[in-house]
Amino acid sequence: MTGRRSPEPAEVARALLDAHGLTYAEEAGIRLRDTPQPLYQLLVLADLLSARIRGATAVAAAKELFAAGMRDARRMAEASWQQRVDALGRGGYRRYDERTSTQLGDGALLVLREYGGDLRRLRERAGDDTTELSRLLRQVPGIGPTGADIYLREAQDAWRIAPYFDTKALRGAHRLGLPEDTRVLARLVPDDRYAAFAAALVRAALDKAVAESVRERASA
């Protein structure tokens, strides 16, 4: 009796995209385009995802903030600290709600002051330099190296800075037995699916069962 065949990298990539190719922005209901409101909403989501908390909880909290009207930097800044705390709580984001409420308020004020509420201006200031993009993003309260990576990973298609696979995405590639060279990895998927592929790789990095099920699916 022969063992199960080892799938080709392209087969694994396709199986991963089919099963888990949903960006975190899409999961949070953000229709990401190169326009001010969704770009700001992604910043909020990146802040929430940065904490040591389940991704599903961060997504739920982002949805509650947006449902409460805090969909752009001006409305986030105008909301009271307690309104932000209450929305975070409704999303189950309770462990870090008070600190995060402060960060969201301070971050919104910085985005308004530095970029007039439009993060396309941050993109213009940094150009195509992802190191500079990361540095500018990290000036926003609540956005550290992890948050900047999340933002660039999700925004890479809209901002045309692809392929952007950060350390966590490459960790997922390793777990799946895929190439860990960014350029080689990028050739496995269509160039308009880089953000979805990166998000799927992160899910594989975070959950061993995801990687195992994808490899089994690719081998079938």
ChimeraX commands (.cxc) that place a marker at each C-alpha (Angstrom):
marker #1 position 0.00,0.00,0.00 radius 0.5
marker #1 position 1.50,3.34,-1.00 radius 0.5
marker #1 position 1.43,6.43,1.20 radius 0.5
marker #1 position -0.31,9.64,0.39 radius 0.5
marker #1 position 1.54,11.67,-2.24 radius 0.5
marker #1 position 3.31,14.89,-1.28 radius 0.5
marker #1 position 1.43,17.84,-2.84 radius 0.5
marker #1 position 3.14,20.42,-5.02 radius 0.5
marker #1 position 3.56,23.94,-3.55 radius 0.5
marker #1 position 1.07,25.37,-6.06 radius 0.5
marker #1 position -1.50,22.79,-4.97 radius 0.5
marker #1 position -0.98,23.67,-1.30 radius 0.5
marker #1 position -1.27,27.39,-2.07 radius 0.5
marker #1 position -4.50,26.84,-4.02 radius 0.5
marker #1 position -5.97,24.68,-1.26 radius 0.5
marker #1 position -5.02,27.29,1.33 radius 0.5
marker #1 position -6.66,30.10,-0.63 radius 0.5
marker #1 position -9.78,28.04,-1.26 radius 0.5
marker #1 position -10.23,27.20,2.41 radius 0.5
marker #1 position -8.89,30.29,4.20 radius 0.5
marker #1 position -8.43,33.03,1.59 radius 0.5
marker #1 position -10.38,35.72,3.43 radius 0.5
marker #1 position -8.56,38.82,4.64 radius 0.5
marker #1 position -9.11,39.99,8.19 radius 0.5
marker #1 position -10.46,43.24,6.74 radius 0.5
marker #1 position -13.10,41.32,4.77 radius 0.5
marker #1 position -13.97,39.37,7.90 radius 0.5
marker #1 position -14.55,42.68,9.70 radius 0.5
marker #1 position -16.79,43.93,6.90 radius 0.5
marker #1 position -14.23,46.40,5.54 radius 0.5
marker #1 position -14.41,46.74,1.76 radius 0.5
marker #1 position -10.80,47.72,1.40 radius 0.5
marker #1 position -10.07,50.28,-1.30 radius 0.5
marker #1 position -7.57,53.11,-1.60 radius 0.5
marker #1 position -10.00,55.60,-0.08 radius 0.5
marker #1 position -9.93,57.30,3.34 radius 0.5
marker #1 position -12.66,55.47,5.26 radius 0.5
marker #1 position -11.67,51.83,4.66 radius 0.5
marker #1 position -7.97,52.67,5.04 radius 0.5
marker #1 position -8.72,54.18,8.44 radius 0.5
marker #1 position -10.94,51.25,9.42 radius 0.5
marker #1 position -8.06,48.91,8.64 radius 0.5
marker #1 position -5.87,50.94,11.00 radius 0.5
marker #1 position -8.42,50.39,13.77 radius 0.5
marker #1 position -8.50,46.67,13.02 radius 0.5
marker #1 position -4.69,46.48,13.02 radius 0.5
marker #1 position -4.65,48.12,16.46 radius 0.5
marker #1 position -7.19,45.61,17.80 radius 0.5
marker #1 position -5.45,42.59,16.25 radius 0.5
marker #1 position -2.11,43.64,17.76 radius 0.5
marker #1 position -3.14,42.70,21.29 radius 0.5
marker #1 position -2.76,39.20,22.73 radius 0.5
marker #1 position -6.36,38.38,22.03 radius 0.5
marker #1 position -8.22,36.06,19.66 radius 0.5
marker #1 position -8.49,37.34,16.12 radius 0.5
marker #1 position -12.24,36.67,16.10 radius 0.5
marker #1 position -12.65,38.91,19.17 radius 0.5
marker #1 position -10.68,41.72,17.52 radius 0.5
marker #1 position -12.82,41.43,14.39 radius 0.5
marker #1 position -16.04,41.47,16.46 radius 0.5
marker #1 position -14.86,44.55,18.36 radius 0.5
marker #1 position -14.02,46.37,15.12 radius 0.5
marker #1 position -17.51,45.63,13.80 radius 0.5
marker #1 position -19.04,47.07,16.98 radius 0.5
marker #1 position -16.98,50.27,16.73 radius 0.5
marker #1 position -18.03,50.75,13.11 radius 0.5
marker #1 position -21.68,49.93,13.87 radius 0.5
marker #1 position -21.58,52.63,16.58 radius 0.5
marker #1 position -20.61,55.16,13.92 radius 0.5
marker #1 position -16.84,55.28,14.49 radius 0.5
marker #1 position -16.03,54.63,10.85 radius 0.5
marker #1 position -13.50,57.38,10.22 radius 0.5
marker #1 position -10.89,59.30,12.17 radius 0.5
marker #1 position -13.13,62.31,12.84 radius 0.5
marker #1 position -15.97,60.24,14.27 radius 0.5
marker #1 position -13.55,58.15,16.33 radius 0.5
marker #1 position -12.01,61.30,17.80 radius 0.5
marker #1 position -15.43,62.82,18.50 radius 0.5
marker #1 position -16.70,59.71,20.31 radius 0.5
marker #1 position -16.28,59.73,24.06 radius 0.5
marker #1 position -13.80,57.45,25.78 radius 0.5
marker #1 position -16.74,55.58,27.35 radius 0.5
marker #1 position -18.51,55.14,24.01 radius 0.5
marker #1 position -15.39,53.45,22.65 radius 0.5
marker #1 position -15.07,51.27,25.76 radius 0.5
marker #1 position -18.72,50.24,25.50 radius 0.5
marker #1 position -18.38,49.28,21.81 radius 0.5
marker #1 position -15.23,47.28,22.53 radius 0.5
marker #1 position -17.04,45.52,25.37 radius 0.5
marker #1 position -19.94,44.56,23.14 radius 0.5
marker #1 position -17.40,42.89,20.86 radius 0.5
marker #1 position -15.97,40.94,23.79 radius 0.5
marker #1 position -12.77,43.00,23.80 radius 0.5
marker #1 position -12.72,43.50,27.58 radius 0.5
marker #1 position -9.21,42.73,28.76 radius 0.5
marker #1 position -7.67,45.67,26.90 radius 0.5
marker #1 position -10.74,47.87,26.43 radius 0.5
marker #1 position -9.73,50.89,28.52 radius 0.5
marker #1 position -6.19,51.16,27.17 radius 0.5
marker #1 position -7.36,50.51,23.63 radius 0.5
marker #1 position -10.08,53.17,23.89 radius 0.5
marker #1 position -7.41,55.72,24.79 radius 0.5
marker #1 position -5.16,54.54,21.96 radius 0.5
marker #1 position -7.97,54.74,19.42 radius 0.5
marker #1 position -8.82,58.28,20.47 radius 0.5
marker #1 position -5.18,59.41,20.43 radius 0.5
marker #1 position -4.55,57.61,17.15 radius 0.5
marker #1 position -7.53,59.27,15.48 radius 0.5
marker #1 position -6.27,62.69,16.56 radius 0.5
marker #1 position -2.83,61.95,15.09 radius 0.5
marker #1 position -4.34,60.79,11.79 radius 0.5
marker #1 position -6.40,63.98,11.64 radius 0.5
marker #1 position -3.48,66.23,12.56 radius 0.5
marker #1 position -0.83,64.63,10.33 radius 0.5
marker #1 position -2.90,63.42,7.38 radius 0.5
marker #1 position -6.22,65.25,7.50 radius 0.5
marker #1 position -7.90,61.91,8.24 radius 0.5
marker #1 position -6.67,60.46,4.93 radius 0.5
marker #1 position -4.03,57.73,5.16 radius 0.5
marker #1 position -3.35,58.00,1.45 radius 0.5
marker #1 position -1.23,60.98,2.47 radius 0.5
marker #1 position 0.86,58.67,4.66 radius 0.5
marker #1 position 1.29,56.43,1.63 radius 0.5
marker #1 position 2.35,59.41,-0.51 radius 0.5
marker #1 position 4.83,60.55,2.13 radius 0.5
marker #1 position 6.53,57.15,2.30 radius 0.5
marker #1 position 6.27,56.21,-1.38 radius 0.5
marker #1 position 6.89,52.54,-2.12 radius 0.5
marker #1 position 9.31,52.14,0.80 radius 0.5
marker #1 position 7.69,49.59,3.10 radius 0.5
marker #1 position 10.26,50.31,5.82 radius 0.5
marker #1 position 9.21,53.96,5.82 radius 0.5
marker #1 position 5.54,53.01,5.63 radius 0.5
marker #1 position 6.03,50.85,8.72 radius 0.5
marker #1 position 7.85,53.65,10.53 radius 0.5
marker #1 position 5.07,56.15,9.86 radius 0.5
marker #1 position 2.37,53.68,10.87 radius 0.5
marker #1 position 4.21,53.00,14.12 radius 0.5
marker #1 position 3.90,56.68,15.03 radius 0.5
marker #1 position 0.17,56.07,15.52 radius 0.5
marker #1 position -0.63,55.24,19.17 radius 0.5
marker #1 position -1.46,51.53,19.48 radius 0.5
marker #1 position 0.39,50.55,16.30 radius 0.5
marker #1 position 3.69,48.80,17.00 radius 0.5
marker #1 position 5.74,46.54,14.73 radius 0.5
marker #1 position 3.03,43.85,14.81 radius 0.5
marker #1 position 0.27,46.30,13.98 radius 0.5
marker #1 position 2.29,47.84,11.14 radius 0.5
marker #1 position 2.88,44.37,9.68 radius 0.5
marker #1 position -0.82,43.58,9.90 radius 0.5
marker #1 position -1.71,46.84,8.17 radius 0.5
marker #1 position 0.77,46.42,5.32 radius 0.5
marker #1 position -0.11,42.76,4.89 radius 0.5
marker #1 position -3.79,43.62,4.48 radius 0.5
marker #1 position -3.30,46.84,2.48 radius 0.5
marker #1 position -0.73,45.47,0.06 radius 0.5
marker #1 position -3.11,45.01,-2.87 radius 0.5
marker #1 position -4.88,48.36,-2.43 radius 0.5
marker #1 position -1.57,50.18,-1.99 radius 0.5
marker #1 position 0.25,48.17,-4.67 radius 0.5
marker #1 position 3.16,47.30,-2.40 radius 0.5
marker #1 position 2.76,43.56,-2.96 radius 0.5
marker #1 position 4.07,41.07,-2.27 radius 0.5
marker #1 position 4.27,41.77,1.46 radius 0.5
marker #1 position 4.67,38.64,3.56 radius 0.5
marker #1 position 5.79,39.43,7.09 radius 0.5
marker #1 position 7.48,37.10,9.58 radius 0.5
marker #1 position 4.20,35.58,10.74 radius 0.5
marker #1 position 3.05,34.84,7.19 radius 0.5
marker #1 position 6.40,33.24,6.42 radius 0.5
marker #1 position 6.04,31.15,9.56 radius 0.5
marker #1 position 2.79,29.84,8.09 radius 0.5
marker #1 position 4.57,29.08,4.83 radius 0.5
marker #1 position 7.17,27.07,6.76 radius 0.5
marker #1 position 4.47,25.09,8.55 radius 0.5
marker #1 position 2.85,24.28,5.22 radius 0.5
marker #1 position 6.14,23.27,3.60 radius 0.5
marker #1 position 5.98,26.20,1.18 radius 0.5
marker #1 position 8.92,28.35,0.04 radius 0.5
marker #1 position 9.93,31.02,2.54 radius 0.5
marker #1 position 11.37,33.36,-0.06 radius 0.5
marker #1 position 8.85,36.17,-0.61 radius 0.5
marker #1 position 9.26,36.35,-4.39 radius 0.5
marker #1 position 9.09,32.59,-4.87 radius 0.5
marker #1 position 6.05,32.38,-2.59 radius 0.5
marker #1 position 4.30,35.17,-4.51 radius 0.5
marker #1 position 4.54,33.21,-7.76 radius 0.5
marker #1 position 2.23,30.54,-6.34 radius 0.5
marker #1 position -0.89,32.75,-6.39 radius 0.5
marker #1 position -2.53,35.36,-8.66 radius 0.5
marker #1 position -1.13,38.83,-8.10 radius 0.5
marker #1 position -4.52,40.18,-6.98 radius 0.5
marker #1 position -4.73,37.64,-4.13 radius 0.5
marker #1 position -1.58,38.48,-2.20 radius 0.5
marker #1 position -3.43,39.99,0.77 radius 0.5
marker #1 position -5.80,37.02,1.00 radius 0.5
marker #1 position -2.89,34.59,0.68 radius 0.5
marker #1 position -0.95,36.40,3.41 radius 0.5
marker #1 position -3.95,36.28,5.74 radius 0.5
marker #1 position -4.38,32.57,5.04 radius 0.5
marker #1 position -0.70,31.95,5.76 radius 0.5
marker #1 position -1.10,33.73,9.10 radius 0.5
marker #1 position -4.04,31.48,9.97 radius 0.5
marker #1 position -1.82,28.48,9.25 radius 0.5
marker #1 position 0.90,29.96,11.48 radius 0.5
marker #1 position -1.58,30.45,14.33 radius 0.5
marker #1 position -3.32,27.07,14.06 radius 0.5
marker #1 position -1.51,23.84,13.31 radius 0.5
marker #1 position -4.83,22.19,12.45 radius 0.5
marker #1 position -5.31,24.66,9.59 radius 0.5
marker #1 position -1.97,23.66,8.07 radius 0.5
marker #1 position -2.68,19.95,8.47 radius 0.5
marker #1 position -6.13,20.18,6.89 radius 0.5
marker #1 position -4.82,22.24,3.96 radius 0.5
marker #1 position -2.02,19.78,3.22 radius 0.5
marker #1 position -4.49,16.89,3.39 radius 0.5
marker #1 position -6.85,18.71,1.04 radius 0.5
marker #1 position -4.02,19.42,-1.39 radius 0.5
marker #1 position -2.98,15.74,-1.34 radius 0.5
marker #1 position -6.45,14.43,-2.14 radius 0.5
marker link #1:1,2 radius 0.2
marker link #1:2,3 radius 0.2
marker link #1:3,4 radius 0.2
marker link #1:4,5 radius 0.2
marker link #1:5,6 radius 0.2
marker link #1:6,7 radius 0.2
marker link #1:7,8 radius 0.2
marker link #1:8,9 radius 0.2
marker link #1:9,10 radius 0.2
marker link #1:10,11 radius 0.2
marker link #1:11,12 radius 0.2
marker link #1:12,13 radius 0.2
marker link #1:13,14 radius 0.2
marker link #1:14,15 radius 0.2
marker link #1:15,16 radius 0.2
marker link #1:16,17 radius 0.2
marker link #1:17,18 radius 0.2
marker link #1:18,19 radius 0.2
marker link #1:19,20 radius 0.2
marker link #1:20,21 radius 0.2
marker link #1:21,22 radius 0.2
marker link #1:22,23 radius 0.2
marker link #1:23,24 radius 0.2
marker link #1:24,25 radius 0.2
marker link #1:25,26 radius 0.2
marker link #1:26,27 radius 0.2
marker link #1:27,28 radius 0.2
marker link #1:28,29 radius 0.2
marker link #1:29,30 radius 0.2
marker link #1:30,31 radius 0.2
marker link #1:31,32 radius 0.2
marker link #1:32,33 radius 0.2
marker link #1:33,34 radius 0.2
marker link #1:34,35 radius 0.2
marker link #1:35,36 radius 0.2
marker link #1:36,37 radius 0.2
marker link #1:37,38 radius 0.2
marker link #1:38,39 radius 0.2
marker link #1:39,40 radius 0.2
marker link #1:40,41 radius 0.2
marker link #1:41,42 radius 0.2
marker link #1:42,43 radius 0.2
marker link #1:43,44 radius 0.2
marker link #1:44,45 radius 0.2
marker link #1:45,46 radius 0.2
marker link #1:46,47 radius 0.2
marker link #1:47,48 radius 0.2
marker link #1:48,49 radius 0.2
marker link #1:49,50 radius 0.2
marker link #1:50,51 radius 0.2
marker link #1:51,52 radius 0.2
marker link #1:52,53 radius 0.2
marker link #1:53,54 radius 0.2
marker link #1:54,55 radius 0.2
marker link #1:55,56 radius 0.2
marker link #1:56,57 radius 0.2
marker link #1:57,58 radius 0.2
marker link #1:58,59 radius 0.2
marker link #1:59,60 radius 0.2
marker link #1:60,61 radius 0.2
marker link #1:61,62 radius 0.2
marker link #1:62,63 radius 0.2
marker link #1:63,64 radius 0.2
marker link #1:64,65 radius 0.2
marker link #1:65,66 radius 0.2
marker link #1:66,67 radius 0.2
marker link #1:67,68 radius 0.2
marker link #1:68,69 radius 0.2
marker link #1:69,70 radius 0.2
marker link #1:70,71 radius 0.2
marker link #1:71,72 radius 0.2
marker link #1:72,73 radius 0.2
marker link #1:73,74 radius 0.2
marker link #1:74,75 radius 0.2
marker link #1:75,76 radius 0.2
marker link #1:76,77 radius 0.2
marker link #1:77,78 radius 0.2
marker link #1:78,79 radius 0.2
marker link #1:79,80 radius 0.2
marker link #1:80,81 radius 0.2
marker link #1:81,82 radius 0.2
marker link #1:82,83 radius 0.2
marker link #1:83,84 radius 0.2
marker link #1:84,85 radius 0.2
marker link #1:85,86 radius 0.2
marker link #1:86,87 radius 0.2
marker link #1:87,88 radius 0.2
marker link #1:88,89 radius 0.2
marker link #1:89,90 radius 0.2
marker link #1:90,91 radius 0.2
marker link #1:91,92 radius 0.2
marker link #1:92,93 radius 0.2
marker link #1:93,94 radius 0.2
marker link #1:94,95 radius 0.2
marker link #1:95,96 radius 0.2
marker link #1:96,97 radius 0.2
marker link #1:97,98 radius 0.2
marker link #1:98,99 radius 0.2
marker link #1:99,100 radius 0.2
marker link #1:100,101 radius 0.2
marker link #1:101,102 radius 0.2
marker link #1:102,103 radius 0.2
marker link #1:103,104 radius 0.2
marker link #1:104,105 radius 0.2
marker link #1:105,106 radius 0.2
marker link #1:106,107 radius 0.2
marker link #1:107,108 radius 0.2
marker link #1:108,109 radius 0.2
marker link #1:109,110 radius 0.2
marker link #1:110,111 radius 0.2
marker link #1:111,112 radius 0.2
marker link #1:112,113 radius 0.2
marker link #1:113,114 radius 0.2
marker link #1:114,115 radius 0.2
marker link #1:115,116 radius 0.2
marker link #1:116,117 radius 0.2
marker link #1:117,118 radius 0.2
marker link #1:118,119 radius 0.2
marker link #1:119,120 radius 0.2
marker link #1:120,121 radius 0.2
marker link #1:121,122 radius 0.2
marker link #1:122,123 radius 0.2
marker link #1:123,124 radius 0.2
marker link #1:124,125 radius 0.2
marker link #1:125,126 radius 0.2
marker link #1:126,127 radius 0.2
marker link #1:127,128 radius 0.2
marker link #1:128,129 radius 0.2
marker link #1:129,130 radius 0.2
marker link #1:130,131 radius 0.2
marker link #1:131,132 radius 0.2
marker link #1:132,133 radius 0.2
marker link #1:133,134 radius 0.2
marker link #1:134,135 radius 0.2
marker link #1:135,136 radius 0.2
marker link #1:136,137 radius 0.2
marker link #1:137,138 radius 0.2
marker link #1:138,139 radius 0.2
marker link #1:139,140 radius 0.2
marker link #1:140,141 radius 0.2
marker link #1:141,142 radius 0.2
marker link #1:142,143 radius 0.2
marker link #1:143,144 radius 0.2
marker link #1:144,145 radius 0.2
marker link #1:145,146 radius 0.2
marker link #1:146,147 radius 0.2
marker link #1:147,148 radius 0.2
marker link #1:148,149 radius 0.2
marker link #1:149,150 radius 0.2
marker link #1:150,151 radius 0.2
marker link #1:151,152 radius 0.2
marker link #1:152,153 radius 0.2
marker link #1:153,154 radius 0.2
marker link #1:154,155 radius 0.2
marker link #1:155,156 radius 0.2
marker link #1:156,157 radius 0.2
marker link #1:157,158 radius 0.2
marker link #1:158,159 radius 0.2
marker link #1:159,160 radius 0.2
marker link #1:160,161 radius 0.2
marker link #1:161,162 radius 0.2
marker link #1:162,163 radius 0.2
marker link #1:163,164 radius 0.2
marker link #1:164,165 radius 0.2
marker link #1:165,166 radius 0.2
marker link #1:166,167 radius 0.2
marker link #1:167,168 radius 0.2
marker link #1:168,169 radius 0.2
marker link #1:169,170 radius 0.2
marker link #1:170,171 radius 0.2
marker link #1:171,172 radius 0.2
marker link #1:172,173 radius 0.2
marker link #1:173,174 radius 0.2
marker link #1:174,175 radius 0.2
marker link #1:175,176 radius 0.2
marker link #1:176,177 radius 0.2
marker link #1:177,178 radius 0.2
marker link #1:178,179 radius 0.2
marker link #1:179,180 radius 0.2
marker link #1:180,181 radius 0.2
marker link #1:181,182 radius 0.2
marker link #1:182,183 radius 0.2
marker link #1:183,184 radius 0.2
marker link #1:184,185 radius 0.2
marker link #1:185,186 radius 0.2
marker link #1:186,187 radius 0.2
marker link #1:187,188 radius 0.2
marker link #1:188,189 radius 0.2
marker link #1:189,190 radius 0.2
marker link #1:190,191 radius 0.2
marker link #1:191,192 radius 0.2
marker link #1:192,193 radius 0.2
marker link #1:193,194 radius 0.2
marker link #1:194,195 radius 0.2
marker link #1:195,196 radius 0.2
marker link #1:196,197 radius 0.2
marker link #1:197,198 radius 0.2
marker link #1:198,199 radius 0.2
marker link #1:199,200 radius 0.2
marker link #1:200,201 radius 0.2
marker link #1:201,202 radius 0.2
marker link #1:202,203 radius 0.2
marker link #1:203,204 radius 0.2
marker link #1:204,205 radius 0.2
marker link #1:205,206 radius 0.2
marker link #1:206,207 radius 0.2
marker link #1:207,208 radius 0.2
marker link #1:208,209 radius 0.2
marker link #1:209,210 radius 0.2
marker link #1:210,211 radius 0.2
marker link #1:211,212 radius 0.2
marker link #1:212,213 radius 0.2
marker link #1:213,214 radius 0.2
marker link #1:214,215 radius 0.2
marker link #1:215,216 radius 0.2
marker link #1:216,217 radius 0.2
marker link #1:217,218 radius 0.2
marker link #1:218,219 radius 0.2
marker link #1:219,220 radius 0.2
view
